[in-house]
């Protein structure tokens, strides 16, 4: 059973789907959550506090989805993809133990596009485009931790919402934490570069969705294949980093 706080946030989000934030009344949110208006004020202090908590929860939910995509990706399998194999056609044992980095980054992009489509708040967080219907963000501190378990919203009552650049940096840091273990410095830098490219291309699709999601995924894979900027690559020219480096695996 959800806590009173979660029930209130759910009720506020439901109310926001039907009317602009300026038309959402605290008394209606409390009634929909099945609690008293005093309980609502005890939890959030004010309507602004409720808005900050609602936006923070959407940001935390988006980042939790990023972590799930990085943990498994759209194709979490033990066999290496053809593009993850060395040029002589033999499977690389290190790559076979780890799903391709590109698979996981594409999964992050697909999650980003889907989350922005289904949640106006996530879309606003990612693009910085806040319409009149949404709670207006207020300048404040917002600490985006790389930790797997984000700090609960109620422990960050004074924090504000993150900007698009902060979210991109948070996704990049999570990608390095999930995919960079056991790699060389050059490989880790290459992963960071590819992750930022992934998120920024996903945001361009969110703003101007001119192709199908499948077409976008193919476009992204093409871009990732040539995304290296001097970092070490696995599997020869034109192929992205796939598994831990052989040197790291030998330790």
ChimeraX attribute file (.defattr): number of C-alpha atoms within 10 A of each C-alpha:
attribute: neighborCount
match mode: 1-to-1
recipient: residues
	/A:1	5
	/A:2	8
	/A:3	9
	/A:4	17
	/A:5	19
	/A:6	14
	/A:7	18
	/A:8	26
	/A:9	22
	/A:10	17
	/A:11	18
	/A:12	23
	/A:13	20
	/A:14	14
	/A:15	18
	/A:16	19
	/A:17	14
	/A:18	11
	/A:19	12
	/A:20	14
	/A:21	19
	/A:22	13
	/A:23	11
	/A:24	18
	/A:25	12
	/A:26	18
	/A:27	14
	/A:28	14
	/A:29	24
	/A:30	22
	/A:31	14
	/A:32	17
	/A:33	21
	/A:34	13
	/A:35	16
	/A:36	15
	/A:37	16
	/A:38	12
	/A:39	14
	/A:40	23
	/A:41	15
	/A:42	11
	/A:43	17
	/A:44	18
	/A:45	13
	/A:46	13
	/A:47	17
	/A:48	14
	/A:49	16
	/A:50	22
	/A:51	23
	/A:52	23
	/A:53	25
	/A:54	22
	/A:55	25
	/A:56	25
	/A:57	20
	/A:58	20
	/A:59	19
	/A:60	19
	/A:61	15
	/A:62	21
	/A:63	23
	/A:64	15
	/A:65	16
	/A:66	24
	/A:67	23
	/A:68	16
	/A:69	24
	/A:70	26
	/A:71	16
	/A:72	16
	/A:73	23
	/A:74	19
	/A:75	15
	/A:76	15
	/A:77	15
	/A:78	12
	/A:79	16
	/A:80	20
	/A:81	16
	/A:82	12
	/A:83	19
	/A:84	26
	/A:85	20
	/A:86	16
	/A:87	14
	/A:88	8
	/A:89	11
	/A:90	10
	/A:91	17
	/A:92	18
	/A:93	15
	/A:94	17
	/A:95	25
	/A:96	18
	/A:97	15
	/A:98	18
	/A:99	26
	/A:100	26
	/A:101	25
	/A:102	26
	/A:103	22
	/A:104	26
	/A:105	28
	/A:106	26
	/A:107	24
	/A:108	27
	/A:109	27
	/A:110	23
	/A:111	21
	/A:112	25
	/A:113	23
	/A:114	16
	/A:115	20
	/A:116	22
	/A:117	13
	/A:118	10
	/A:119	15
	/A:120	19
	/A:121	25
	/A:122	24
	/A:123	23
	/A:124	18
	/A:125	25
	/A:126	27
	/A:127	18
	/A:128	15
	/A:129	14
	/A:130	15
	/A:131	12
	/A:132	10
	/A:133	15
	/A:134	19
	/A:135	20
	/A:136	16
	/A:137	18
	/A:138	13
	/A:139	11
	/A:140	11
	/A:141	12
	/A:142	15
	/A:143	15
	/A:144	18
	/A:145	12
	/A:146	19
	/A:147	11
	/A:148	13
	/A:149	10
	/A:150	14
	/A:151	13
	/A:152	12
	/A:153	16
	/A:154	14
	/A:155	8
	/A:156	15
	/A:157	16
	/A:158	13
	/A:159	19
	/A:160	20
	/A:161	25
	/A:162	24
	/A:163	16
	/A:164	17
	/A:165	14
	/A:166	16
	/A:167	20
	/A:168	20
	/A:169	17
	/A:170	19
	/A:171	25
	/A:172	22
	/A:173	20
	/A:174	22
	/A:175	27
	/A:176	20
	/A:177	16
	/A:178	16
	/A:179	25
	/A:180	21
	/A:181	13
	/A:182	16
	/A:183	21
	/A:184	16
	/A:185	12
	/A:186	14
	/A:187	23
	/A:188	21
	/A:189	19
	/A:190	22
	/A:191	28
	/A:192	21
	/A:193	17
	/A:194	26
	/A:195	29
	/A:196	18
	/A:197	20
	/A:198	27
	/A:199	25
	/A:200	16
	/A:201	18
	/A:202	26
	/A:203	21
	/A:204	13
	/A:205	18
	/A:206	19
	/A:207	15
	/A:208	9
	/A:209	13
	/A:210	11
	/A:211	11
	/A:212	10
	/A:213	15
	/A:214	10
	/A:215	11
	/A:216	19
	/A:217	18
	/A:218	13
	/A:219	14
	/A:220	20
	/A:221	18
	/A:222	12
	/A:223	15
	/A:224	24
	/A:225	17
	/A:226	13
	/A:227	20
	/A:228	21
	/A:229	12
	/A:230	10
	/A:231	18
	/A:232	19
	/A:233	19
	/A:234	23
	/A:235	22
	/A:236	15
	/A:237	12
	/A:238	15
	/A:239	20
	/A:240	27
	/A:241	29
	/A:242	28
	/A:243	27
	/A:244	22
	/A:245	19
	/A:246	15
	/A:247	10
	/A:248	12
	/A:249	12
	/A:250	8
	/A:251	6
